[in-house]
């Protein structure tokens, strides 16, 4: 309830947004491969991270990173 009152969204959505923001930062501003980014963000499996990222953005992490860097 506190997250919804403060941020206007549920706790899960709030955490997903924060994880996505950090993922985008890592992909755009570092040379870390996707697997290392996934591990840094707490994902045990790169595939799970890729699924999460694609669900949130509509793009694979590598595709998004290529666009962000160009």
PDB file of N, CA, C, O and CB in Angstrom:
ATOM      1  N   UNK A   1       0.824  -1.202   0.000  1.00  0.00           N
ATOM      2  CA  UNK A   1       0.000   0.000   0.000  1.00  0.00           C
ATOM      3  C   UNK A   1       0.859   1.252   0.000  1.00  0.00           C
ATOM      4  O   UNK A   1       0.525   2.245  -0.647  1.00  0.00           O
ATOM      5  CB  UNK A   1      -0.932   0.005   1.203  1.00  0.00           C
ATOM      6  N   UNK A   2       1.958   1.201   0.722  1.00  0.00           N
ATOM      7  CA  UNK A   2       2.833   2.373   0.801  1.00  0.00           C
ATOM      8  C   UNK A   2       3.420   2.716  -0.570  1.00  0.00           C
ATOM      9  O   UNK A   2       3.510   3.890  -0.932  1.00  0.00           O
ATOM     10  CB  UNK A   2       3.965   2.126   1.813  1.00  0.00           C
ATOM     11  N   UNK A   3       3.814   1.700  -1.327  1.00  0.00           N
ATOM     12  CA  UNK A   3       4.364   1.948  -2.659  1.00  0.00           C
ATOM     13  C   UNK A   3       3.314   2.558  -3.571  1.00  0.00           C
ATOM     14  O   UNK A   3       3.600   3.491  -4.321  1.00  0.00           O
ATOM     15  CB  UNK A   3       4.904   0.653  -3.270  1.00  0.00           C
ATOM     16  N   UNK A   4       2.105   2.033  -3.507  1.00  0.00           N
ATOM     17  CA  UNK A   4       1.034   2.571  -4.346  1.00  0.00           C
ATOM     18  C   UNK A   4       0.723   4.017  -3.957  1.00  0.00           C
ATOM     19  O   UNK A   4       0.502   4.857  -4.829  1.00  0.00           O
ATOM     20  CB  UNK A   4      -0.234   1.701  -4.228  1.00  0.00           C
ATOM     21  N   UNK A   5       0.705   4.308  -2.670  1.00  0.00           N
ATOM     22  CA  UNK A   5       0.409   5.663  -2.212  1.00  0.00           C
ATOM     23  C   UNK A   5       1.517   6.642  -2.599  1.00  0.00           C
ATOM     24  O   UNK A   5       1.243   7.789  -2.953  1.00  0.00           O
ATOM     25  CB  UNK A   5       0.209   5.674  -0.698  1.00  0.00           C
ATOM     26  N   UNK A   6       2.753   6.192  -2.532  1.00  0.00           N
ATOM     27  CA  UNK A   6       3.888   7.070  -2.805  1.00  0.00           C
ATOM     28  C   UNK A   6       4.208   7.171  -4.288  1.00  0.00           C
ATOM     29  O   UNK A   6       4.383   8.270  -4.814  1.00  0.00           O
ATOM     30  CB  UNK A   6       5.102   6.584  -2.063  1.00  0.00           C
ATOM     31  N   UNK A   7       4.284   6.036  -4.959  1.00  0.00           N
ATOM     32  CA  UNK A   7       4.733   6.010  -6.355  1.00  0.00           C
ATOM     33  C   UNK A   7       3.584   5.885  -7.349  1.00  0.00           C
ATOM     34  O   UNK A   7       3.789   6.050  -8.551  1.00  0.00           O
ATOM     35  CB  UNK A   7       5.695   4.870  -6.561  1.00  0.00           C
ATOM     36  N   UNK A   8       2.379   5.595  -6.863  1.00  0.00           N
ATOM     37  CA  UNK A   8       1.238   5.462  -7.763  1.00  0.00           C
ATOM     38  C   UNK A   8       1.189   4.140  -8.490  1.00  0.00           C
ATOM     39  O   UNK A   8       0.454   3.997  -9.467  1.00  0.00           O
ATOM     40  CB  UNK A   8       1.253   6.558  -8.756  1.00  0.00           C
ATOM     41  N   UNK A   9       1.960   3.170  -8.031  1.00  0.00           N
ATOM     42  CA  UNK A   9       1.991   1.860  -8.662  1.00  0.00           C
ATOM     43  C   UNK A   9       2.243   0.801  -7.589  1.00  0.00           C
ATOM     44  O   UNK A   9       2.691   1.120  -6.488  1.00  0.00           O
ATOM     45  CB  UNK A   9       3.081   1.801  -9.773  1.00  0.00           C
ATOM     46  N   UNK A  10       1.961  -0.428  -7.907  1.00  0.00           N
ATOM     47  CA  UNK A  10       2.191  -1.507  -6.964  1.00  0.00           C
ATOM     48  C   UNK A  10       3.679  -1.778  -6.770  1.00  0.00           C
ATOM     49  O   UNK A  10       4.512  -1.309  -7.545  1.00  0.00           O
ATOM     50  CB  UNK A  10       1.491  -2.764  -7.432  1.00  0.00           C
ATOM     51  N   UNK A  11       4.001  -2.533  -5.736  1.00  0.00           N
ATOM     52  CA  UNK A  11       5.394  -2.816  -5.400  1.00  0.00           C
ATOM     53  C   UNK A  11       6.104  -3.566  -6.525  1.00  0.00           C
ATOM     54  O   UNK A  11       7.236  -3.228  -6.869  1.00  0.00           O
ATOM     55  CB  UNK A  11       5.470  -3.623  -4.109  1.00  0.00           C
ATOM     56  N   UNK A  12       5.460  -4.572  -7.098  1.00  0.00           N
ATOM     57  CA  UNK A  12       6.089  -5.362  -8.174  1.00  0.00           C
ATOM     58  C   UNK A  12       6.382  -4.488  -9.375  1.00  0.00           C
ATOM     59  O   UNK A  12       7.484  -4.543  -9.921  1.00  0.00           O
ATOM     60  CB  UNK A  12       5.187  -6.539  -8.592  1.00  0.00           C
ATOM     61  N   UNK A  13       5.427  -3.687  -9.797  1.00  0.00           N
ATOM     62  CA  UNK A  13       5.640  -2.798 -10.947  1.00  0.00           C
ATOM     63  C   UNK A  13       6.734  -1.776 -10.649  1.00  0.00           C
ATOM     64  O   UNK A  13       7.544  -1.458 -11.519  1.00  0.00           O
ATOM     65  CB  UNK A  13       4.329  -2.076 -11.321  1.00  0.00           C
ATOM     66  N   UNK A  14       6.757  -1.268  -9.433  1.00  0.00           N
ATOM     67  CA  UNK A  14       7.781  -0.296  -9.042  1.00  0.00           C
ATOM     68  C   UNK A  14       9.170  -0.930  -9.123  1.00  0.00           C
ATOM     69  O   UNK A  14      10.095  -0.336  -9.677  1.00  0.00           O
ATOM     70  CB  UNK A  14       7.513   0.235  -7.612  1.00  0.00           C
ATOM     71  N   UNK A  15       9.313  -2.130  -8.572  1.00  0.00           N
ATOM     72  CA  UNK A  15      10.606  -2.820  -8.621  1.00  0.00           C
ATOM     73  C   UNK A  15      11.008  -3.142 -10.059  1.00  0.00           C
ATOM     74  O   UNK A  15      12.168  -2.976 -10.434  1.00  0.00           O
ATOM     75  CB  UNK A  15      10.554  -4.110  -7.791  1.00  0.00           C
ATOM     76  N   UNK A  16      10.048  -3.602 -10.862  1.00  0.00           N
ATOM     77  CA  UNK A  16      10.340  -3.895 -12.268  1.00  0.00           C
ATOM     78  C   UNK A  16      10.831  -2.643 -12.995  1.00  0.00           C
ATOM     79  O   UNK A  16      11.758  -2.722 -13.800  1.00  0.00           O
ATOM     80  CB  UNK A  16       9.092  -4.460 -12.970  1.00  0.00           C
ATOM     81  N   UNK A  17      10.225  -1.501 -12.722  1.00  0.00           N
ATOM     82  CA  UNK A  17      10.645  -0.252 -13.358  1.00  0.00           C
ATOM     83  C   UNK A  17      12.064   0.120 -12.944  1.00  0.00           C
ATOM     84  O   UNK A  17      12.856   0.563 -13.776  1.00  0.00           O
ATOM     85  CB  UNK A  17       9.678   0.883 -13.001  1.00  0.00           C
ATOM     86  N   UNK A  18      12.386  -0.054 -11.682  1.00  0.00           N
ATOM     87  CA  UNK A  18      13.733   0.269 -11.192  1.00  0.00           C
ATOM     88  C   UNK A  18      14.775  -0.678 -11.790  1.00  0.00           C
ATOM     89  O   UNK A  18      15.864  -0.245 -12.168  1.00  0.00           O
ATOM     90  CB  UNK A  18      13.776   0.197  -9.651  1.00  0.00           C
ATOM     91  N   UNK A  19      14.445  -1.965 -11.875  1.00  0.00           N
ATOM     92  CA  UNK A  19      15.355  -2.939 -12.474  1.00  0.00           C
ATOM     93  C   UNK A  19      15.556  -2.612 -13.949  1.00  0.00           C
ATOM     94  O   UNK A  19      16.680  -2.661 -14.449  1.00  0.00           O
ATOM     95  CB  UNK A  19      14.813  -4.381 -12.304  1.00  0.00           C
ATOM     96  N   UNK A  20      14.480  -2.283 -14.643  1.00  0.00           N
ATOM     97  CA  UNK A  20      14.577  -1.935 -16.061  1.00  0.00           C
ATOM     98  C   UNK A  20      15.430  -0.686 -16.253  1.00  0.00           C
ATOM     99  O   UNK A  20      16.249  -0.637 -17.170  1.00  0.00           O
ATOM    100  CB  UNK A  20      13.178  -1.720 -16.661  1.00  0.00           C
ATOM    101  N   UNK A  21      15.256   0.300 -15.423  1.00  0.00           N
ATOM    102  CA  UNK A  21      16.052   1.522 -15.519  1.00  0.00           C
ATOM    103  C   UNK A  21      17.545   1.214 -15.357  1.00  0.00           C
ATOM    104  O   UNK A  21      18.371   1.719 -16.118  1.00  0.00           O
ATOM    105  CB  UNK A  21      15.598   2.541 -14.456  1.00  0.00           C
ATOM    106  N   UNK A  22      17.883   0.394 -14.376  1.00  0.00           N
ATOM    107  CA  UNK A  22      19.288   0.032 -14.159  1.00  0.00           C
ATOM    108  C   UNK A  22      19.805  -0.825 -15.312  1.00  0.00           C
ATOM    109  O   UNK A  22      20.955  -0.674 -15.724  1.00  0.00           O
ATOM    110  CB  UNK A  22      19.455  -0.719 -12.821  1.00  0.00           C
ATOM    111  N   UNK A  23      18.977  -1.714 -15.833  1.00  0.00           N
ATOM    112  CA  UNK A  23      19.382  -2.533 -16.973  1.00  0.00           C
ATOM    113  C   UNK A  23      19.700  -1.646 -18.174  1.00  0.00           C
ATOM    114  O   UNK A  23      20.710  -1.846 -18.849  1.00  0.00           O
ATOM    115  CB  UNK A  23      18.277  -3.550 -17.332  1.00  0.00           C
ATOM    116  N   UNK A  24      18.850  -0.681 -18.434  1.00  0.00           N
ATOM    117  CA  UNK A  24      19.091   0.236 -19.555  1.00  0.00           C
ATOM    118  C   UNK A  24      20.377   1.028 -19.339  1.00  0.00           C
ATOM    119  O   UNK A  24      21.145   1.238 -20.279  1.00  0.00           O
ATOM    120  CB  UNK A  24      17.901   1.199 -19.732  1.00  0.00           C
ATOM    121  N   UNK A  25      20.610   1.465 -18.111  1.00  0.00           N
ATOM    122  CA  UNK A  25      21.829   2.213 -17.822  1.00  0.00           C
ATOM    123  C   UNK A  25      23.066   1.360 -18.083  1.00  0.00           C
ATOM    124  O   UNK A  25      24.023   1.813 -18.711  1.00  0.00           O
ATOM    125  CB  UNK A  25      21.823   2.706 -16.373  1.00  0.00           C
ATOM    126  N   UNK A  26      23.037   0.121 -17.594  1.00  0.00           N
ATOM    127  CA  UNK A  26      24.182  -0.769 -17.798  1.00  0.00           C
ATOM    128  C   UNK A  26      24.404  -1.065 -19.274  1.00  0.00           C
ATOM    129  O   UNK A  26      25.540  -1.056 -19.747  1.00  0.00           O
ATOM    130  CB  UNK A  26      23.982  -2.073 -17.033  1.00  0.00           C
ATOM    131  N   UNK A  27      23.335  -1.324 -19.992  1.00  0.00           N
ATOM    132  CA  UNK A  27      23.458  -1.670 -21.406  1.00  0.00           C
ATOM    133  C   UNK A  27      23.920  -0.491 -22.250  1.00  0.00           C
ATOM    134  O   UNK A  27      24.666  -0.672 -23.212  1.00  0.00           O
ATOM    135  CB  UNK A  27      22.137  -2.184 -21.931  1.00  0.00           C
ATOM    136  N   UNK A  28      23.488   0.702 -21.902  1.00  0.00           N
ATOM    137  CA  UNK A  28      23.822   1.884 -22.700  1.00  0.00           C
ATOM    138  C   UNK A  28      25.185   2.467 -22.360  1.00  0.00           C
ATOM    139  O   UNK A  28      25.842   3.034 -23.233  1.00  0.00           O
ATOM    140  CB  UNK A  28      22.770   2.941 -22.512  1.00  0.00           C
ATOM    141  N   UNK A  29      25.622   2.342 -21.115  1.00  0.00           N
ATOM    142  CA  UNK A  29      26.798   3.087 -20.674  1.00  0.00           C
ATOM    143  C   UNK A  29      27.974   2.230 -20.220  1.00  0.00           C
ATOM    144  O   UNK A  29      28.971   2.758 -19.728  1.00  0.00           O
ATOM    145  CB  UNK A  29      26.412   3.982 -19.572  1.00  0.00           C
ATOM    146  N   UNK A  30      27.866   0.925 -20.380  1.00  0.00           N
ATOM    147  CA  UNK A  30      28.991   0.046 -20.058  1.00  0.00           C
ATOM    148  C   UNK A  30      29.188  -0.920 -21.211  1.00  0.00           C
ATOM    149  O   UNK A  30      28.353  -1.015 -22.111  1.00  0.00           O
ATOM    150  CB  UNK A  30      28.752  -0.723 -18.721  1.00  0.00           C
ATOM    151  N   UNK A  31      30.290  -1.625 -21.174  1.00  0.00           N
ATOM    152  CA  UNK A  31      30.559  -2.643 -22.190  1.00  0.00           C
ATOM    153  C   UNK A  31      30.267  -4.044 -21.670  1.00  0.00           C
ATOM    154  O   UNK A  31      30.709  -5.036 -22.251  1.00  0.00           O
ATOM    155  CB  UNK A  31      32.009  -2.555 -22.655  1.00  0.00           C
ATOM    156  N   UNK A  32      29.516  -4.121 -20.567  1.00  0.00           N
ATOM    157  CA  UNK A  32      29.179  -5.430 -20.008  1.00  0.00           C
ATOM    158  C   UNK A  32      28.303  -6.208 -20.986  1.00  0.00           C
ATOM    159  O   UNK A  32      27.376  -5.641 -21.565  1.00  0.00           O
ATOM    160  CB  UNK A  32      28.462  -5.276 -18.645  1.00  0.00           C
ATOM    161  N   UNK A  33      28.583  -7.494 -21.179  1.00  0.00           N
ATOM    162  CA  UNK A  33      27.691  -8.323 -21.986  1.00  0.00           C
ATOM    163  C   UNK A  33      26.355  -8.532 -21.258  1.00  0.00           C
ATOM    164  O   UNK A  33      26.256  -8.322 -20.049  1.00  0.00           O
ATOM    165  CB  UNK A  33      28.357  -9.689 -22.301  1.00  0.00           C
ATOM    166  N   UNK A  34      25.371  -8.933 -21.987  1.00  0.00           N
ATOM    167  CA  UNK A  34      24.025  -9.111 -21.435  1.00  0.00           C
ATOM    168  C   UNK A  34      24.036 -10.061 -20.245  1.00  0.00           C
ATOM    169  O   UNK A  34      23.362  -9.804 -19.247  1.00  0.00           O
ATOM    170  CB  UNK A  34      23.072  -9.636 -22.513  1.00  0.00           C
ATOM    171  N   UNK A  35      24.773 -11.132 -20.329  1.00  0.00           N
ATOM    172  CA  UNK A  35      24.834 -12.100 -19.238  1.00  0.00           C
ATOM    173  C   UNK A  35      25.356 -11.501 -17.945  1.00  0.00           C
ATOM    174  O   UNK A  35      24.852 -11.817 -16.867  1.00  0.00           O
ATOM    175  CB  UNK A  35      25.696 -13.260 -19.632  1.00  0.00           C
ATOM    176  N   UNK A  36      26.359 -10.642 -18.040  1.00  0.00           N
ATOM    177  CA  UNK A  36      26.904  -9.978 -16.848  1.00  0.00           C
ATOM    178  C   UNK A  36      25.919  -8.967 -16.289  1.00  0.00           C
ATOM    179  O   UNK A  36      25.784  -8.831 -15.073  1.00  0.00           O
ATOM    180  CB  UNK A  36      28.232  -9.287 -17.175  1.00  0.00           C
ATOM    181  N   UNK A  37      25.228  -8.253 -17.178  1.00  0.00           N
ATOM    182  CA  UNK A  37      24.186  -7.318 -16.731  1.00  0.00           C
ATOM    183  C   UNK A  37      23.103  -8.087 -15.981  1.00  0.00           C
ATOM    184  O   UNK A  37      22.656  -7.671 -14.913  1.00  0.00           O
ATOM    185  CB  UNK A  37      23.572  -6.544 -17.938  1.00  0.00           C
ATOM    186  N   UNK A  38      22.693  -9.205 -16.553  1.00  0.00           N
ATOM    187  CA  UNK A  38      21.657 -10.021 -15.926  1.00  0.00           C
ATOM    188  C   UNK A  38      22.092 -10.453 -14.529  1.00  0.00           C
ATOM    189  O   UNK A  38      21.325 -10.346 -13.573  1.00  0.00           O
ATOM    190  CB  UNK A  38      21.339 -11.253 -16.792  1.00  0.00           C
ATOM    191  N   UNK A  39      23.303 -10.932 -14.417  1.00  0.00           N
ATOM    192  CA  UNK A  39      23.819 -11.379 -13.118  1.00  0.00           C
ATOM    193  C   UNK A  39      23.898 -10.204 -12.136  1.00  0.00           C
ATOM    194  O   UNK A  39      23.536 -10.341 -10.968  1.00  0.00           O
ATOM    195  CB  UNK A  39      25.214 -12.033 -13.283  1.00  0.00           C
ATOM    196  N   UNK A  40      24.368  -9.067 -12.610  1.00  0.00           N
ATOM    197  CA  UNK A  40      24.482  -7.875 -11.761  1.00  0.00           C
ATOM    198  C   UNK A  40      23.116  -7.458 -11.210  1.00  0.00           C
ATOM    199  O   UNK A  40      23.019  -6.942 -10.096  1.00  0.00           O
ATOM    200  CB  UNK A  40      25.108  -6.712 -12.555  1.00  0.00           C
ATOM    201  N   UNK A  41      22.069  -7.683 -11.995  1.00  0.00           N
ATOM    202  CA  UNK A  41      20.716  -7.287 -11.601  1.00  0.00           C
ATOM    203  C   UNK A  41      19.991  -8.360 -10.796  1.00  0.00           C
ATOM    204  O   UNK A  41      18.844  -8.167 -10.393  1.00  0.00           O
ATOM    205  CB  UNK A  41      19.905  -6.950 -12.826  1.00  0.00           C
ATOM    206  N   UNK A  42      20.656  -9.488 -10.561  1.00  0.00           N
ATOM    207  CA  UNK A  42      20.058 -10.526  -9.728  1.00  0.00           C
ATOM    208  C   UNK A  42      19.367 -11.645 -10.475  1.00  0.00           C
ATOM    209  O   UNK A  42      18.719 -12.489  -9.857  1.00  0.00           O
ATOM    210  CB  UNK A  42      19.097  -9.915  -8.824  1.00  0.00           C
ATOM    211  N   UNK A  43      19.489 -11.671 -11.787  1.00  0.00           N
ATOM    212  CA  UNK A  43      18.906 -12.760 -12.567  1.00  0.00           C
ATOM    213  C   UNK A  43      19.889 -13.920 -12.589  1.00  0.00           C
ATOM    214  O   UNK A  43      21.075 -13.723 -12.858  1.00  0.00           O
ATOM    215  CB  UNK A  43      18.557 -12.296 -14.016  1.00  0.00           C
ATOM    216  N   UNK A  44      19.417 -15.107 -12.314  1.00  0.00           N
ATOM    217  CA  UNK A  44      20.289 -16.287 -12.328  1.00  0.00           C
ATOM    218  C   UNK A  44      20.532 -16.785 -13.742  1.00  0.00           C
ATOM    219  O   UNK A  44      21.528 -17.455 -14.016  1.00  0.00           O
ATOM    220  CB  UNK A  44      19.686 -17.405 -11.486  1.00  0.00           C
ATOM    221  N   UNK A  45      19.614 -16.452 -14.630  1.00  0.00           N
ATOM    222  CA  UNK A  45      19.670 -16.973 -15.989  1.00  0.00           C
ATOM    223  C   UNK A  45      19.530 -15.824 -16.982  1.00  0.00           C
ATOM    224  O   UNK A  45      18.638 -14.989 -16.838  1.00  0.00           O
ATOM    225  CB  UNK A  45      18.566 -18.035 -16.219  1.00  0.00           C
ATOM    226  N   UNK A  46      20.391 -15.775 -17.977  1.00  0.00           N
ATOM    227  CA  UNK A  46      20.336 -14.724 -18.986  1.00  0.00           C
ATOM    228  C   UNK A  46      19.015 -14.769 -19.747  1.00  0.00           C
ATOM    229  O   UNK A  46      18.475 -13.730 -20.126  1.00  0.00           O
ATOM    230  CB  UNK A  46      21.511 -14.854 -19.958  1.00  0.00           C
ATOM    231  N   UNK A  47      18.504 -15.962 -19.966  1.00  0.00           N
ATOM    232  CA  UNK A  47      17.226 -16.108 -20.676  1.00  0.00           C
ATOM    233  C   UNK A  47      16.082 -15.445 -19.937  1.00  0.00           C
ATOM    234  O   UNK A  47      15.216 -14.824 -20.555  1.00  0.00           O
ATOM    235  CB  UNK A  47      16.907 -17.574 -20.888  1.00  0.00           C
ATOM    236  N   UNK A  48      16.072 -15.571 -18.620  1.00  0.00           N
ATOM    237  CA  UNK A  48      15.020 -14.919 -17.831  1.00  0.00           C
ATOM    238  C   UNK A  48      15.135 -13.403 -17.925  1.00  0.00           C
ATOM    239  O   UNK A  48      14.125 -12.706 -18.026  1.00  0.00           O
ATOM    240  CB  UNK A  48      15.093 -15.363 -16.360  1.00  0.00           C
ATOM    241  N   UNK A  49      16.363 -12.893 -17.891  1.00  0.00           N
ATOM    242  CA  UNK A  49      16.571 -11.460 -18.031  1.00  0.00           C
ATOM    243  C   UNK A  49      16.107 -10.983 -19.408  1.00  0.00           C
ATOM    244  O   UNK A  49      15.436  -9.957 -19.524  1.00  0.00           O
ATOM    245  CB  UNK A  49      18.051 -11.109 -17.812  1.00  0.00           C
ATOM    246  N   UNK A  50      16.465 -11.729 -20.440  1.00  0.00           N
ATOM    247  CA  UNK A  50      16.064 -11.358 -21.797  1.00  0.00           C
ATOM    248  C   UNK A  50      14.549 -11.339 -21.925  1.00  0.00           C
ATOM    249  O   UNK A  50      13.992 -10.427 -22.536  1.00  0.00           O
ATOM    250  CB  UNK A  50      16.667 -12.325 -22.822  1.00  0.00           C
ATOM    251  N   UNK A  51      13.881 -12.323 -21.361  1.00  0.00           N
ATOM    252  CA  UNK A  51      12.411 -12.357 -21.384  1.00  0.00           C
ATOM    253  C   UNK A  51      11.832 -11.160 -20.641  1.00  0.00           C
ATOM    254  O   UNK A  51      10.913 -10.510 -21.138  1.00  0.00           O
ATOM    255  CB  UNK A  51      11.888 -13.667 -20.761  1.00  0.00           C
ATOM    256  N   UNK A  52      12.360 -10.863 -19.457  1.00  0.00           N
ATOM    257  CA  UNK A  52      11.921  -9.698 -18.685  1.00  0.00           C
ATOM    258  C   UNK A  52      12.110  -8.416 -19.496  1.00  0.00           C
ATOM    259  O   UNK A  52      11.188  -7.608 -19.614  1.00  0.00           O
ATOM    260  CB  UNK A  52      12.697  -9.607 -17.352  1.00  0.00           C
ATOM    261  N   UNK A  53      13.298  -8.236 -20.050  1.00  0.00           N
ATOM    262  CA  UNK A  53      13.615  -7.010 -20.777  1.00  0.00           C
ATOM    263  C   UNK A  53      12.724  -6.872 -22.011  1.00  0.00           C
ATOM    264  O   UNK A  53      12.206  -5.790 -22.287  1.00  0.00           O
ATOM    265  CB  UNK A  53      15.100  -6.993 -21.184  1.00  0.00           C
ATOM    266  N   UNK A  54      12.548  -7.959 -22.747  1.00  0.00           N
ATOM    267  CA  UNK A  54      11.718  -7.923 -23.960  1.00  0.00           C
ATOM    268  C   UNK A  54      10.254  -7.633 -23.609  1.00  0.00           C
ATOM    269  O   UNK A  54       9.574  -6.914 -24.342  1.00  0.00           O
ATOM    270  CB  UNK A  54      11.827  -9.263 -24.729  1.00  0.00           C
ATOM    271  N   UNK A  55       9.773  -8.179 -22.512  1.00  0.00           N
ATOM    272  CA  UNK A  55       8.394  -7.933 -22.080  1.00  0.00           C
ATOM    273  C   UNK A  55       8.203  -6.456 -21.730  1.00  0.00           C
ATOM    274  O   UNK A  55       7.141  -5.890 -21.989  1.00  0.00           O
ATOM    275  CB  UNK A  55       8.035  -8.826 -20.864  1.00  0.00           C
ATOM    276  N   UNK A  56       9.220  -5.834 -21.148  1.00  0.00           N
ATOM    277  CA  UNK A  56       9.117  -4.441 -20.726  1.00  0.00           C
ATOM    278  C   UNK A  56       9.309  -3.455 -21.880  1.00  0.00           C
ATOM    279  O   UNK A  56       8.663  -2.407 -21.916  1.00  0.00           O
ATOM    280  CB  UNK A  56      10.135  -4.160 -19.647  1.00  0.00           C
ATOM    281  N   UNK A  57      10.195  -3.789 -22.823  1.00  0.00           N
ATOM    282  CA  UNK A  57      10.567  -2.825 -23.861  1.00  0.00           C
ATOM    283  C   UNK A  57      10.128  -3.209 -25.270  1.00  0.00           C
ATOM    284  O   UNK A  57      10.039  -2.353 -26.150  1.00  0.00           O
ATOM    285  CB  UNK A  57      12.040  -2.641 -23.852  1.00  0.00           C
ATOM    286  N   UNK A  58       9.856  -4.476 -25.480  1.00  0.00           N
ATOM    287  CA  UNK A  58       9.530  -4.940 -26.828  1.00  0.00           C
ATOM    288  C   UNK A  58      10.760  -5.286 -27.648  1.00  0.00           C
ATOM    289  O   UNK A  58      10.642  -5.683 -28.808  1.00  0.00           O
ATOM    290  CB  UNK A  58       8.730  -3.894 -27.548  1.00  0.00           C
ATOM    291  N   UNK A  59      11.952  -5.138 -27.052  1.00  0.00           N
ATOM    292  CA  UNK A  59      13.202  -5.426 -27.753  1.00  0.00           C
ATOM    293  C   UNK A  59      14.087  -6.330 -26.910  1.00  0.00           C
ATOM    294  O   UNK A  59      13.999  -6.340 -25.682  1.00  0.00           O
ATOM    295  CB  UNK A  59      13.944  -4.124 -28.096  1.00  0.00           C
ATOM    296  N   UNK A  60      14.935  -7.084 -27.583  1.00  0.00           N
ATOM    297  CA  UNK A  60      15.948  -7.864 -26.878  1.00  0.00           C
ATOM    298  C   UNK A  60      16.984  -6.899 -26.308  1.00  0.00           C
ATOM    299  O   UNK A  60      17.188  -5.822 -26.868  1.00  0.00           O
ATOM    300  CB  UNK A  60      16.619  -8.919 -27.827  1.00  0.00           C
ATOM    301  N   UNK A  61      17.633  -7.257 -25.220  1.00  0.00           N
ATOM    302  CA  UNK A  61      18.626  -6.363 -24.618  1.00  0.00           C
ATOM    303  C   UNK A  61      19.720  -5.924 -25.594  1.00  0.00           C
ATOM    304  O   UNK A  61      20.111  -4.757 -25.598  1.00  0.00           O
ATOM    305  CB  UNK A  61      19.260  -7.040 -23.432  1.00  0.00           C
ATOM    306  N   UNK A  62      20.213  -6.842 -26.415  1.00  0.00           N
ATOM    307  CA  UNK A  62      21.267  -6.478 -27.366  1.00  0.00           C
ATOM    308  C   UNK A  62      20.763  -5.488 -28.404  1.00  0.00           C
ATOM    309  O   UNK A  62      21.480  -4.557 -28.769  1.00  0.00           O
ATOM    310  CB  UNK A  62      21.810  -7.722 -28.058  1.00  0.00           C
ATOM    311  N   UNK A  63      19.543  -5.676 -28.881  1.00  0.00           N
ATOM    312  CA  UNK A  63      18.966  -4.742 -29.850  1.00  0.00           C
ATOM    313  C   UNK A  63      18.783  -3.371 -29.225  1.00  0.00           C
ATOM    314  O   UNK A  63      19.093  -2.355 -29.847  1.00  0.00           O
ATOM    315  CB  UNK A  63      17.622  -5.267 -30.377  1.00  0.00           C
ATOM    316  N   UNK A  64      18.282  -3.339 -28.001  1.00  0.00           N
ATOM    317  CA  UNK A  64      18.084  -2.059 -27.316  1.00  0.00           C
ATOM    318  C   UNK A  64      19.425  -1.362 -27.099  1.00  0.00           C
ATOM    319  O   UNK A  64      19.538  -0.155 -27.310  1.00  0.00           O
ATOM    320  CB  UNK A  64      17.363  -2.270 -25.964  1.00  0.00           C
ATOM    321  N   UNK A  65      20.437  -2.116 -26.679  1.00  0.00           N
ATOM    322  CA  UNK A  65      21.761  -1.541 -26.427  1.00  0.00           C
ATOM    323  C   UNK A  65      22.356  -0.973 -27.714  1.00  0.00           C
ATOM    324  O   UNK A  65      22.946   0.107 -27.699  1.00  0.00           O
ATOM    325  CB  UNK A  65      22.705  -2.603 -25.826  1.00  0.00           C
ATOM    326  N   UNK A  66      22.207  -1.688 -28.818  1.00  0.00           N
ATOM    327  CA  UNK A  66      22.713  -1.181 -30.102  1.00  0.00           C
ATOM    328  C   UNK A  66      22.059   0.141 -30.468  1.00  0.00           C
ATOM    329  O   UNK A  66      22.730   1.070 -30.917  1.00  0.00           O
ATOM    330  CB  UNK A  66      22.474  -2.206 -31.217  1.00  0.00           C
ATOM    331  N   UNK A  67      20.743   0.223 -30.275  1.00  0.00           N
ATOM    332  CA  UNK A  67      20.023   1.470 -30.580  1.00  0.00           C
ATOM    333  C   UNK A  67      20.452   2.593 -29.639  1.00  0.00           C
ATOM    334  O   UNK A  67      20.624   3.732 -30.073  1.00  0.00           O
ATOM    335  CB  UNK A  67      18.499   1.251 -30.478  1.00  0.00           C
ATOM    336  N   UNK A  68      20.623   2.286 -28.377  1.00  0.00           N
ATOM    337  CA  UNK A  68      20.981   3.305 -27.377  1.00  0.00           C
ATOM    338  C   UNK A  68      22.375   3.865 -27.622  1.00  0.00           C
ATOM    339  O   UNK A  68      22.630   5.043 -27.375  1.00  0.00           O
ATOM    340  CB  UNK A  68      20.901   2.718 -25.967  1.00  0.00           C
ATOM    341  N   UNK A  69      23.258   3.032 -28.100  1.00  0.00           N
ATOM    342  CA  UNK A  69      24.647   3.460 -28.308  1.00  0.00           C
ATOM    343  C   UNK A  69      24.847   4.192 -29.627  1.00  0.00           C
ATOM    344  O   UNK A  69      25.862   4.861 -29.821  1.00  0.00           O
ATOM    345  CB  UNK A  69      25.568   2.263 -28.256  1.00  0.00           C
ATOM    346  N   UNK A  70      23.888   4.069 -30.531  1.00  0.00           N
ATOM    347  CA  UNK A  70      24.062   4.735 -31.842  1.00  0.00           C
ATOM    348  C   UNK A  70      23.356   6.070 -31.910  1.00  0.00           C
ATOM    349  O   UNK A  70      23.408   6.745 -32.938  1.00  0.00           O
ATOM    350  CB  UNK A  70      23.548   3.845 -32.960  1.00  0.00           C
TER     351      UNK A  70
END
